[in-house]
């Protein structure tokens, strides 16, 4: 997709929303600008080096944003854990959660192995 934009008095431009969505740009994101063969090229500039493991696509970022919004909404509804009276209560709670997650993983692995053997 291409778009024509107007350069404002101080050199500012507005990137159309369809383009921002297409490349995964959000409010406050950084953009790298460089001159290439007589053209100005703008590219999203992540704060974390993508080569170091931040390989999210725009679709993955939208999915993460949706999960974050869902978590915030659940917290607003009061669907949270705690409050804990002591740090030991919190620690015990977290240990139980880890144990439950491991048990679910073991069950899923065994079920997958059974399906593969049949």
Buried (B, 14 or more C-beta within 10 A) or exposed (E): EEEEEEEEEEEEEEEBEEBBEEEBBEEEEEEEEEEEEEEEEBEBEBEEEEEEEEEBEBEEEBEEEEEEEEEEEEEEEEEEEEEEEEEEEBEEEEEEEEEEEEEEEEEEEEEEEEEEEE
